[in-house]
Amino acid sequence: MKRVVLLLLLTGCLGQAAQTQTRFVVRLKDKAFNSFSLANPSAYLSAKAVARRQQMGIAIDSTDLPVTQRYIDSIRLSGAVTILNTSKWLNQVCIQTSDGVALTRISAFPFVVAAPAPVGAKLSGATGSNKEFDGATGNEITSPLTPQGLQDVLSYGQSYNQVHIHNGEFLHNHGFKGEGMVMAMMDAGFYRYLDLPTFDSMRLNNRVLGTWDFVANESSVNEDHPHGMQCLSTIAANLPGAFVGSAPATAFYLFRTEDAATEYPVEEQNWAAAAERADSAGAKIFSVSLGYSTFSNIIYNYTYSHMNGNTTMITRAADLAAKKGILVVVAAGNEGNKTWRFITAPADGDSVLTVGAVNTNRQVAGFSSFGPTSDGQVKPDIASVGVSTVIANTSSGQPGFGDGTSFACPNIAGLATCLWQAFPEVSNMTVVDALRQSADRFANPNDRTGYGIPDVKKAFVLLLRRLYVKQFGLNNCVSSLNWNLKTDTSFRVVIERKLASESSYSVRATIPGAGGFAAQDFRITDDFSTTPLQNISYRIRVNIAADTSFILDSVVLNHIVPCIQPVREWTKVNPNPASDLLRVEIARASPVRIAITMHNNAGQLVYRQAAQQAAGNVIYTIPVKQLGSGVYYVAVYVDDKKVLVKKVLR
């Protein structure tokens, strides 16, 4: 009887929910009865996704398995239910229904964790609260251009300052513009990306690899909100002399996960589904200019305590993406001068790179959200240009401007892509660490820009040093310096040396880099056998083109032990002619077996001696006084090998 009453109560509650809510998340207990297996990941992951995991030593686990199809079918067949999408990482299904009976049936399934959780409905009169879209005007810029270096390979036009604040042109000048890299962007739409001239290069080179609208469940994302297009432009724009993005040769997946009209947690579920699709397809970088804190219906609102890196759906999914080896770059949020004030989800993820906003004069934007997370993490991690950021105008595609961490995020995501292109052998988190360490507040982070404004030239050098391998030593007065370093033809490696008796370093050798940017072996030796005993200092300086010079390493070798002169090896037979004793002198650097024979002119053996000789020189004597006059032949064997035959007169 109690069971019937409880079931009736549950039916009543879910029926009420179904009348006001249309979308729900159904959490599942397991992935039993799955038609896929961990042993055959190619059935659900692309070759690129599998290769990324293998390269980084990431195990394929149960979170990679798709949601069990049998469970999905049972949920769909429970009544008037539409499956919107699934999340394999969170192991849950997003549904749309107003069927209270179906919700009751779903709740009773043994594979379901709890009653379906409402995640949003279209409420009449809802105004939405999409704070990430604040300031995204895109009005065209008419200001004069900032001069850039003559050596720069790209003509940035209006976007030079937002690239230059990070020394981003350094990466571009050395050939790293995003070629071969794949990024996924999740947003509210990518309005007119198919026809704006901003993206001509991207389209002509077929660098949009796939699209999907997770809000409307269709493939087109071209007719929706412009925010995603504007974010995309900061990376992919290629209008030489007017507007060039931070990684203009990158390829993209473009996903709509955000409904700009309202704000509901279902958009977090959409994001998780999109992230998983991008991961499975082989994307390496996510640029995420979205953030969640308060919603169109206050019952869903988060509090600051939820910003702890482990609570919200989108943050858990973002951290799982990072666990899969993806570099996840996230906007901090535009709450700095509002009631909420703090970062928004998923900017609280401990494995994401959270980006705050500054202007091109390096001043913090008032709207940029504050950190830290509620559990004390340094957030934002870094900052980029989010005040008057150059973005594409929605009408013409020409450079406009906009404000928001939404635009700071992709600017950095593009440069991080170029940096990772240069060092594909390192992990996503290694790139994150390099960007943090290169920033101007790394030693003293704060709650507005975190570790500060990164310098990708410094990050490049940090990664060079991380991959550099060396073996230095001094053995018996000969120094040997061997190392391996990534270089190309723009590199010059200068070896400098200073003896203790000298006041300054002098150039010992200059070795040019060769070929494309790849690991190269270097070696240099010095002989100090005639040099007075003293310490010897070396340093290795690296010059990259004309704009970067740094000390890669230094070492002091202790030349304080006298040289051990090598033992000369010889075999001598004398005197010749001999009248009394014939001497055979054998000198060797290590112990050997020796044998000495003597034959007369007729080939008869007249003398033989064998011995085990220690290192050094030994004189062996052969008595010849008793032998008759004539010609004799002396043979010497060392370790059973004949080393000398000498004709001797008696």
SVG drawing of the C-alpha trace seen along z (x, -y; Angstrom):
<svg xmlns="http://www.w3.org/2000/svg" viewBox="-2 -57 129 84">
<polyline fill="none" stroke="black" stroke-width="0.4" points="0.0,0.0 2.8,-2.4 4.4,-1.7 1.2,-2.7 0.9,-5.9 4.5,-6.8 4.0,-6.1 0.9,-8.3 2.7,-11.1 5.7,-10.8 3.3,-10.7 1.6,-13.9 4.9,-15.7 6.3,-14.7 3.0,-15.5 3.2,-19.0 6.8,-19.4 5.9,-18.2 3.3,-21.0 5.9,-23.7 9.1,-22.1 9.7,-20.5 13.4,-19.5 14.9,-17.0 18.2,-15.3 18.0,-11.5 21.1,-10.4 22.2,-6.7 23.8,-4.3 26.1,-2.5 26.9,-1.5 25.9,2.1 24.8,3.9 26.9,1.6 27.5,2.6 30.9,0.9 34.0,1.9 37.2,0.3 39.2,2.8 37.9,1.2 37.9,-2.6 38.0,-3.2 34.3,-2.4 33.4,-5.6 36.6,-7.7 38.4,-9.1 41.9,-8.2 43.0,-11.7 41.3,-11.3 42.8,-7.9 46.3,-9.2 46.0,-12.1 45.3,-9.8 48.1,-7.4 50.6,-10.3 49.7,-11.7 49.4,-8.3 45.7,-8.8 43.8,-5.6 40.6,-5.0 38.0,-4.4 34.3,-4.0 33.6,-7.7 34.7,-7.3 32.0,-4.6 28.8,-6.0 25.6,-5.9 24.1,-2.4 21.6,-2.4 19.3,0.0 18.8,-2.6 18.2,-5.3 15.6,-3.2 13.8,-2.4 13.6,-6.1 12.3,-7.1 9.7,-4.4 8.4,-5.3 5.8,-7.7 5.7,-11.0 9.4,-11.6 12.0,-13.1 15.6,-12.4 17.5,-15.7 21.1,-14.6 23.2,-12.5 26.4,-12.9 28.7,-9.9 31.1,-11.7 28.3,-12.5 26.4,-9.4 23.0,-11.1 20.3,-11.6 18.6,-14.9 14.9,-14.6 12.0,-16.8 8.5,-15.8 5.3,-17.1 4.2,-13.5 4.1,-13.0 3.4,-9.3 6.5,-8.9 8.5,-10.7 7.2,-8.3 8.1,-5.3 11.6,-6.6 12.1,-7.2 11.2,-3.6 13.8,-2.2 16.5,-0.2 19.3,-1.9 18.2,-5.4 19.9,-7.2 16.9,-9.4 13.8,-11.1 14.5,-13.2 15.9,-16.6 14.3,-19.6 16.8,-21.7 14.6,-24.3 11.6,-25.4 10.6,-28.4 8.8,-30.6 6.5,-33.3 8.0,-36.7 11.5,-35.5 14.1,-38.1 17.2,-35.9 20.4,-36.8 23.1,-36.1 25.8,-38.2 28.5,-36.9 27.0,-38.9 27.4,-42.3 29.2,-44.8 29.3,-42.7 28.4,-45.5 30.9,-45.0 30.6,-48.6 33.2,-49.3 36.6,-50.8 37.9,-53.9 40.9,-54.6 44.4,-54.8 46.5,-51.7 49.3,-50.9 52.6,-50.5 54.0,-46.9 57.4,-45.4 58.7,-45.2 59.7,-41.6 56.1,-40.5 54.7,-38.0 51.1,-39.0 49.5,-42.4 47.3,-42.6 45.6,-45.9 43.4,-46.9 44.0,-43.7 47.8,-44.2 47.6,-45.5 45.6,-42.5 48.1,-40.1 51.2,-42.2 50.3,-42.5 51.2,-38.8 54.1,-39.0 51.9,-36.7 53.5,-37.9 56.6,-36.0 54.8,-32.7 53.3,-33.8 56.7,-35.0 58.2,-31.6 55.5,-29.7 53.0,-28.9 49.6,-30.1 47.5,-27.1 48.1,-24.9 47.0,-21.3 45.4,-22.2 41.7,-21.6 39.6,-23.8 36.0,-23.5 33.9,-26.5 30.6,-26.3 28.4,-29.4 25.0,-30.8 25.5,-30.8 27.9,-31.8 25.8,-34.3 26.9,-34.7 30.2,-32.9 29.3,-31.4 29.3,-34.6 31.2,-37.3 34.6,-38.2 36.3,-37.9 36.2,-34.1 37.0,-33.8 40.3,-32.0 38.7,-29.6 36.0,-28.7 38.2,-28.4 40.6,-26.1 37.7,-23.9 38.7,-24.6 35.2,-24.2 35.2,-20.5 31.7,-20.2 28.7,-22.0 25.8,-21.1 23.0,-23.1 22.4,-21.3 19.5,-23.8 17.5,-23.2 19.0,-19.7 20.0,-20.6 23.2,-21.0 23.1,-24.7 24.6,-27.3 24.9,-30.2 21.6,-31.9 21.7,-32.2 23.2,-34.7 26.3,-36.6 28.3,-36.2 30.0,-33.0 30.9,-34.5 32.5,-37.5 34.5,-35.2 35.5,-33.1 36.7,-36.2 39.3,-37.0 41.0,-33.7 40.2,-33.0 39.8,-36.5 42.1,-36.9 41.6,-40.4 45.3,-41.4 45.8,-45.1 42.5,-45.3 42.0,-42.4 43.9,-39.1 43.1,-36.7 45.4,-35.1 45.5,-31.7 44.2,-32.3 45.1,-28.8 43.3,-26.8 40.5,-24.4 37.2,-24.4 34.1,-22.6 31.3,-25.1 28.6,-24.1 25.6,-26.0 24.9,-25.0 23.5,-28.3 20.0,-29.6 20.5,-33.4 16.9,-34.1 16.9,-32.6 19.3,-31.0 18.7,-27.5 20.9,-24.6 19.9,-22.6 22.6,-24.7 25.2,-23.1 24.0,-19.7 24.2,-20.8 27.8,-22.0 28.8,-18.6 27.3,-16.8 29.1,-19.2 32.4,-18.8 32.1,-15.0 31.4,-15.2 34.4,-17.5 36.6,-15.2 35.5,-12.1 36.3,-13.9 39.8,-14.8 39.6,-18.5 42.6,-19.5 41.4,-23.0 38.1,-24.4 37.4,-28.1 34.5,-28.6 33.0,-32.1 30.0,-31.1 29.4,-31.3 26.6,-30.2 25.6,-31.6 22.0,-32.9 19.2,-31.8 15.9,-32.9 14.2,-31.0 15.7,-31.7 15.1,-28.2 18.1,-27.1 20.4,-29.9 23.9,-29.0 25.6,-30.6 29.3,-31.5 29.8,-28.3 28.9,-26.3 32.0,-27.8 34.3,-25.2 35.4,-23.3 33.3,-20.2 29.6,-21.0 28.1,-22.4 27.4,-20.2 29.5,-22.3 32.5,-22.6 32.6,-18.8 32.4,-18.3 35.1,-20.9 37.5,-19.3 36.8,-15.9 37.6,-17.4 41.0,-18.5 41.4,-15.0 41.1,-13.7 44.0,-15.9 42.1,-18.9 43.2,-22.4 40.1,-24.1 40.2,-28.0 37.3,-29.7 36.1,-33.3 36.1,-34.4 32.7,-36.2 31.6,-39.8 30.4,-40.1 33.1,-42.3 30.9,-45.4 27.6,-43.5 26.0,-41.9 27.3,-38.4 30.9,-39.8 32.7,-36.4 33.7,-34.1 31.0,-31.9 31.0,-28.2 33.0,-26.6 35.6,-29.2 36.0,-27.6 37.3,-24.3 40.7,-23.4 42.0,-22.2 40.7,-24.9 42.6,-28.1 40.4,-30.9 40.8,-34.3 40.0,-37.7 39.9,-41.0 42.3,-44.0 42.7,-46.8 45.6,-47.2 47.3,-49.4 47.2,-46.4 44.6,-47.9 42.0,-45.5 38.5,-45.8 36.0,-46.8 33.5,-44.2 36.0,-41.3 34.9,-38.8 36.7,-38.4 38.3,-35.3 39.2,-33.2 37.0,-30.1 35.1,-29.3 37.6,-26.6 40.5,-29.1 41.9,-28.4 43.7,-31.3 41.2,-32.4 41.3,-33.9 44.5,-32.2 45.6,-34.9 44.2,-37.9 43.9,-39.1 42.4,-42.0 38.7,-42.2 38.1,-46.0 37.5,-47.3 38.6,-43.9 38.7,-43.8 35.9,-41.6 34.0,-41.2 31.1,-43.6 27.9,-41.6 27.0,-43.5 30.2,-43.9 32.7,-41.5 35.1,-44.4 36.9,-45.1 34.6,-46.3 35.0,-46.3 33.4,-44.7 33.9,-44.4 33.9,-41.2 35.9,-38.3 34.1,-36.5 36.7,-38.1 39.7,-37.9 39.2,-34.1 39.4,-33.3 42.3,-35.7 44.3,-33.7 42.9,-30.4 44.2,-31.2 47.7,-32.0 47.7,-28.9 46.9,-26.9 49.9,-28.3 52.1,-27.6 50.9,-24.0 51.5,-23.6 55.1,-24.4 55.4,-21.8 52.9,-19.0 54.9,-16.6 53.8,-18.2 50.5,-17.9 47.6,-20.3 48.4,-21.1 52.1,-21.7 50.9,-24.4 48.7,-25.8 51.6,-25.9 53.9,-27.6 51.3,-30.4 50.9,-30.9 54.6,-31.0 55.2,-33.4 52.7,-35.9 53.7,-39.2 52.3,-38.5 53.4,-34.9 55.2,-35.5 52.4,-37.5 48.9,-36.5 45.8,-38.4 42.0,-37.9 41.5,-40.0 44.1,-38.8 45.5,-35.8 49.1,-35.2 48.8,-38.2 49.2,-38.8 51.1,-36.0 54.0,-36.5 54.0,-33.7 57.6,-34.3 58.6,-33.6 56.2,-30.6 58.0,-29.4 61.4,-29.6 60.0,-27.8 58.9,-24.9 62.2,-24.8 63.9,-24.5 61.5,-21.8 62.3,-19.6 66.0,-20.3 68.2,-17.3 71.9,-17.6 75.0,-15.5 78.0,-17.5 81.3,-16.2 85.1,-16.4 87.1,-13.2 90.9,-13.2 91.3,-16.8 88.7,-16.6 85.4,-18.4 82.4,-17.1 79.1,-19.0 76.2,-17.1 72.7,-18.4 69.4,-18.1 67.3,-21.2 64.4,-22.0 65.6,-24.5 65.1,-25.6 67.1,-27.7 66.3,-30.9 68.3,-29.7 72.0,-30.3 73.4,-28.4 76.4,-30.1 78.8,-28.3 80.7,-30.6 83.7,-29.7 85.5,-31.3 88.6,-29.9 89.0,-30.9 92.0,-32.9 89.9,-34.9 87.7,-37.9 84.9,-37.4 83.4,-34.8 84.5,-34.4 82.7,-32.6 83.9,-29.1 81.7,-28.2 78.5,-29.2 76.3,-26.4 73.3,-27.2 70.0,-25.4 69.0,-23.3 65.7,-22.5 62.2,-22.9 61.5,-23.3 62.6,-19.9 64.9,-18.4 68.6,-18.7 71.7,-17.1 74.6,-19.4 78.2,-18.5 81.4,-20.3 84.6,-19.1 87.7,-20.8 91.2,-19.4 92.8,-20.9 95.8,-18.6 98.1,-21.6 96.0,-24.0 96.9,-24.8 94.5,-23.2 91.5,-25.5 87.7,-25.6 86.1,-26.0 82.8,-27.8 80.5,-27.3 77.2,-28.8 75.0,-28.1 73.2,-31.1 70.4,-30.7 69.6,-33.5 66.3,-33.2 66.2,-35.4 67.0,-39.0 64.4,-39.4 65.2,-36.8 68.3,-35.9 68.5,-33.9 70.9,-31.7 69.8,-28.1 72.1,-26.7 75.5,-27.1 77.9,-24.7 81.2,-24.8 83.6,-21.9 86.3,-21.2 89.6,-20.8 91.5,-20.1 92.9,-16.6 96.1,-16.1 95.7,-14.4 96.5,-10.7 98.7,-10.4 97.6,-7.5 99.9,-4.5 101.6,-4.3 101.4,-0.8 104.3,0.7 106.2,3.8 110.0,3.6 112.6,6.3 116.3,5.4 119.3,5.4 119.6,6.5 121.9,8.2 122.0,9.9 125.0,11.9 124.0,12.7 120.5,11.7 117.6,10.6 115.1,8.3 111.4,8.2 109.6,5.2 105.8,5.1 103.8,2.1 100.1,2.3 97.4,0.1 95.6,3.1 96.3,6.7 96.9,9.1 98.0,12.6 101.3,12.6 103.2,15.3 106.7,15.0 108.0,17.5 111.3,17.7 111.9,19.8 115.1,20.4 115.4,19.9 114.3,23.5 111.0,22.9 112.0,24.8 110.8,23.5 113.8,22.7 112.1,20.7 108.7,20.1 107.4,18.2 103.9,17.4 102.8,15.1 99.9,13.2 101.1,9.5 99.8,6.8 99.2,3.3 102.5,1.5 105.6,2.4 107.6,5.6 110.9,6.7 111.3,10.4 114.8,11.8 115.6,14.6 119.1,16.2 120.6,16.5 124.3,17.1 124.0,20.8 122.2,20.5 124.2,20.8 124.8,17.8 122.1,17.0 118.6,15.6 115.8,16.0 112.2,14.8 110.6,13.5 106.8,13.4 104.8,11.7 101.2,12.5 98.9,10.4 95.6,12.0 96.2,14.6 96.6,12.1 99.9,11.8 101.0,8.2 104.7,8.4 107.1,10.5 110.7,9.4 113.7,10.7 116.7,10.9 120.4,11.8 122.5,13.9"/>
</svg>
